[in-house]
Amino acid sequence: MLQKIKLYGTNRCHKSTYYKNFLEDLNLKYEFLDVEECDENAEALRNLYDTKKLNFPTITIGEKKLRNPSDKDLKKWIETLL
């Protein structure tokens, strides 16, 4: 079963753009959730962390949460979870 990938970030964040391109280069479908444009996305991101901070970019794959992962770590989790 394919797990859903979500990318929490902002359009002005170069790391968010980097992860968008990274996922697109792998031909993976993902949902981009802009935490500046939408309060619901910001709240969802805050709820992922005990500190309730806007820690972006954050990528979720199913229940797994990755905060600003390295390419190696992200590829590892993509291969493990998808």
Backbone as CSV, one residue per row, in Angstrom:
resi,resn,N_x,N_y,N_z,CA_x,CA_y,CA_z,C_x,C_y,C_z
1,MET,0.843,-1.190,0.000,0.000,0.000,0.000,0.888,1.253,0.000
2,LEU,0.619,2.146,-0.905,1.384,3.375,-1.012,0.986,4.334,0.109
3,GLN,1.979,4.830,0.831,1.702,5.781,1.902,1.757,7.196,1.361
4,LYS,0.921,8.046,1.908,0.828,9.428,1.443,2.012,10.249,1.942
5,ILE,2.575,11.036,1.022,3.689,11.933,1.358,3.139,13.349,1.458
6,LYS,3.481,14.022,2.550,3.108,15.422,2.738,4.366,16.223,2.996
7,LEU,4.436,17.393,2.371,5.548,18.308,2.571,4.989,19.602,3.142
8,TYR,5.351,19.880,4.391,4.958,21.131,5.045,6.082,22.140,4.841
9,GLY,5.745,23.297,4.299,6.759,24.314,4.067,6.131,25.600,3.590
10,THR,6.943,26.425,2.922,6.464,27.685,2.354,7.056,27.843,0.959
11,ASN,6.386,28.618,0.143,6.883,28.859,-1.209,8.160,29.695,-1.208
12,ARG,8.395,30.486,-0.170,9.591,31.329,-0.128,10.810,30.616,0.465
13,CYS,10.601,29.420,0.979,11.675,28.656,1.629,12.446,27.834,0.590
14,HIS,13.755,28.104,0.458,14.540,27.388,-0.547,14.615,25.891,-0.255
15,LYS,14.594,25.494,1.004,14.622,24.058,1.334,13.297,23.387,0.962
16,SER,12.184,24.095,1.132,10.894,23.540,0.710,10.908,23.304,-0.796
17,THR,11.424,24.277,-1.536,11.532,24.138,-2.995,12.457,22.987,-3.355
18,TYR,13.536,22.843,-2.621,14.471,21.740,-2.858,13.754,20.397,-2.717
19,TYR,12.979,20.238,-1.648,12.280,18.964,-1.434,11.186,18.735,-2.472
20,LYS,10.523,19.790,-2.906,9.541,19.649,-3.995,10.221,19.052,-5.220
21,ASN,11.347,19.641,-5.608,12.082,19.159,-6.776,12.606,17.742,-6.566
22,PHE,13.073,17.456,-5.365,13.592,16.122,-5.031,12.512,15.067,-5.234
23,LEU,11.320,15.321,-4.689,10.218,14.365,-4.805,9.732,14.247,-6.252
24,GLU,9.673,15.375,-6.950,9.250,15.358,-8.350,10.250,14.615,-9.221
25,ASP,11.550,14.767,-8.948,12.576,14.048,-9.708,12.446,12.534,-9.546
26,LEU,11.911,12.107,-8.423,11.681,10.679,-8.172,10.291,10.238,-8.654
27,ASN,9.569,11.152,-9.288,8.206,10.884,-9.784,7.263,10.425,-8.680
28,LEU,7.407,11.031,-7.508,6.548,10.681,-6.377,5.441,11.720,-6.237
29,LYS,4.243,11.234,-5.982,3.130,12.141,-5.711,3.219,12.560,-4.246
30,TYR,2.999,13.841,-4.027,3.036,14.367,-2.670,2.074,15.536,-2.582
31,GLU,1.740,15.878,-1.351,0.880,17.031,-1.108,1.735,18.119,-0.472
32,PHE,1.766,19.309,-1.095,2.495,20.435,-0.525,1.529,21.253,0.319
33,LEU,1.872,21.445,1.576,1.021,22.161,2.522,1.742,23.424,2.968
34,ASP,1.344,24.552,2.382,1.976,25.836,2.680,1.489,26.330,4.038
35,VAL,2.431,26.497,4.956,2.073,26.867,6.326,1.926,28.376,6.514
36,GLU,2.270,29.156,5.492,2.040,30.601,5.554,0.719,30.981,4.894
37,GLU,0.370,30.254,3.862,-0.844,30.568,3.102,-2.117,30.045,3.769
38,CYS,-1.963,29.024,4.600,-3.146,28.361,5.158,-2.950,28.072,6.649
39,ASP,-3.812,28.663,7.467,-3.724,28.459,8.925,-3.939,26.999,9.310
40,GLU,-4.785,26.282,8.571,-5.020,24.860,8.877,-3.755,24.041,8.681
41,ASN,-2.989,24.352,7.638,-1.721,23.648,7.417,-0.732,23.960,8.529
42,ALA,-0.685,25.219,8.946,0.211,25.611,10.036,-0.165,24.882,11.327
43,GLU,-1.446,24.809,11.601,-1.909,24.117,12.804,-1.581,22.624,12.746
44,ALA,-1.760,22.019,11.573,-1.443,20.593,11.414,0.042,20.349,11.658
45,LEU,0.899,21.244,11.158,2.336,21.109,11.385,2.666,21.288,12.860
46,ARG,2.103,22.292,13.487,2.351,22.503,14.929,1.977,21.264,15.734
47,ASN,0.893,20.605,15.346,0.420,19.434,16.079,1.324,18.216,15.926
48,LEU,2.250,18.256,14.973,3.203,17.156,14.821,4.313,17.211,15.866
49,TYR,4.496,18.370,16.489,5.607,18.576,17.423,5.095,18.961,18.806
50,ASP,5.742,18.417,19.832,5.379,18.737,21.214,5.566,20.228,21.501
51,THR,6.532,20.856,20.839,6.816,22.273,21.077,5.793,23.195,20.414
52,LYS,4.994,22.626,19.488,3.982,23.384,18.727,4.613,24.456,17.837
53,LYS,5.889,24.267,17.474,6.569,25.223,16.599,6.334,24.864,15.138
54,LEU,6.478,25.873,14.269,6.378,25.666,12.826,7.740,25.194,12.306
55,ASN,8.033,23.935,12.514,9.307,23.359,12.091,9.203,22.925,10.630
56,PHE,9.501,23.860,9.736,9.452,23.487,8.325,10.827,23.689,7.702
57,PRO,11.131,22.941,6.655,10.268,21.946,6.047,10.243,20.650,6.856
58,THR,9.062,20.061,6.897,8.860,18.744,7.482,8.171,17.892,6.430
59,ILE,8.647,16.671,6.284,8.031,15.720,5.365,7.457,14.590,6.202
60,THR,6.214,14.225,5.913,5.634,13.045,6.545,5.361,12.003,5.461
61,ILE,5.662,10.769,5.810,5.341,9.625,4.956,4.574,8.673,5.855
62,GLY,3.260,8.627,5.668,2.438,7.882,6.609,2.580,8.495,7.987
63,GLU,3.001,7.704,8.951,3.177,8.181,10.326,4.593,8.689,10.605
64,LYS,5.526,8.466,9.675,6.927,8.873,9.865,7.075,10.362,9.593
65,LYS,7.788,11.055,10.473,8.000,12.497,10.368,9.491,12.763,10.192
66,LEU,9.853,13.532,9.152,11.241,13.859,8.877,11.400,15.372,8.839
67,ARG,12.221,15.907,9.711,12.449,17.354,9.787,13.732,17.681,9.050
68,ASN,13.617,18.337,7.889,14.766,18.780,7.113,15.773,17.643,6.912
69,PRO,15.327,16.503,6.364,16.209,15.334,6.253,17.284,15.499,5.183
70,SER,18.354,14.742,5.348,19.373,14.672,4.292,18.792,13.865,3.130
71,ASP,19.394,14.001,1.965,18.945,13.211,0.815,18.996,11.724,1.131
72,LYS,20.081,11.308,1.777,20.270,9.886,2.101,19.161,9.388,3.018
73,ASP,18.858,10.144,4.073,17.808,9.730,5.007,16.441,9.711,4.326
74,LEU,16.175,10.724,3.507,14.884,10.780,2.829,14.723,9.609,1.871
75,LYS,15.759,9.305,1.098,15.691,8.161,0.175,15.479,6.858,0.942
76,LYS,16.174,6.721,2.063,16.044,5.512,2.888,14.593,5.331,3.339
77,TRP,13.983,6.403,3.831,12.615,6.293,4.326,11.611,6.123,3.202
78,ILE,11.876,6.719,2.060,10.995,6.525,0.904,11.019,5.053,0.505
79,GLU,12.216,4.476,0.416,12.342,3.072,0.036,11.714,2.153,1.073
80,THR,11.839,2.496,2.328,11.287,1.661,3.413,9.773,1.739,3.479
81,LEU,9.228,2.941,3.283,7.813,3.152,3.558,6.906,3.096,2.334
82,LEU,7.466,3.177,1.130,6.598,3.171,-0.058,6.641,1.847,-0.783
